[in-house]
Structures are given as structure tokens and as C-alpha cells.
Amino acid sequence: MNKDRVKGTIDEVMGSAKRRAGELTDNTQLQVEGMVQEVKGKVENAWGKAKDVVHEANQEAEVKHDTRIKVELECSAANSQDKKPA
């Protein structure tokens, strides 16, 4: 979980509380502010999730790339040993 997701979650919770307080007090402005903050939190959270997915995909690709290089080096070494005259 990255900082965008944490900040998004906090904004969602705070916005929800503001919106609810506005509903209880019939304060339309507070309701609107709460809704805006909730949406902002949802967007931040979605952005954080997207960043996490990209980060995980990059890590997975890096592991596959490193493994492929290691296998190629091992195969190359084995082939060069097979070609040496006895």
C-alpha cells in the first residue's frame, strides 16, 4: 500500500464524516464539501492502486528477465563445455 492509497482512504473517511454531519445538521455546504472530499479520496485510492499494479508488474518482469538471463548464461556455459575437445 502506497501513500496515495493511505491518503485516499483518509480523505474518503473524512469526507464521509463531513457529509454525514452535513446531513444531520441540514448544512448543504458541509454535505457538498464531504462529497467532494469522498470523491477526491476515491480518485487518490484508485491512483494508488494503479501505481501498485504497475510496480508489481515491473517487479515480476524484472524477476522473469533476471531468470531468463541466468538460464541463458548457464546454457551458454554448458554449450561451450560440450564443444571443448576431449
N, C-alpha and C positions, 0 to 999 in steps of 0.2 A: 504494500500500500504506500503510495507516494503522498507528498504534501498536498497536491491538488485534490486528492480524494478525501483527505482529512479535512481540509478547508471546506470542501464541498459539503461534507456531512455536517459540519458545524453550521454552515450557512443554512442548510435545509432545516435543521432542528431549530435554530434561532428564528428563521422565517416562519416556521410553523407556529412557534410560540407567539410571535408578534401577530400573526394572522388571527390566531385563536383569541388573543387578548382584545384585538380589534372587534371581533365578533361579539365577545362578551360585553364590551363597553359601547357597542354601536358606533365605533370610531372607524369610519370608512377609510380614512387616510392610513391608519395603522394596519388595517386589513390589506390594503394595496401594497404598502411597504413590505409586509410579511410575505405576500405572494411573490413580489419581485425578488426578495431575498431567497425564497424557496427555489424559484426557477434558477437564479444565479447558482445556488448550491447544486442543483441537479446538473447544470451545464458543467460546473467545475468537476463534479464527480465523474461525469461521462468522459471529460477530457483526461482526467487522471486514469480512468480505466483504459482508455485508448493508448495512453502512454505506457501503461503496464503491459498491454498486449504486444506493443511494438518492442519493448525492452525484452520481454520473454522470447519473442520470435528471433530477435537478434542473438540472444544467448544460445538458443537452440541451434541456429545456423552456425554460430561460431564453433560449437561443440562438434557438429557434423563436419565442418570444414577441417578442424584440427584432427579429427579421427580419420578423415579421408587422406590427409597429408601423411599421417603416421602409417597408414596401411600402404600407401604408395611407396614410402621410403623403405618399409620392410620388404615389399615385393621387389623393389629395385635392388636391394641388398641381396636378397635370395637369388635373383636372376644373375647378378654379377658373380656370385659364388658358384652357380651352376655352370657358367661359361669358362671358369678357370680350368686350364689343362691339368690333368692329374699327374 
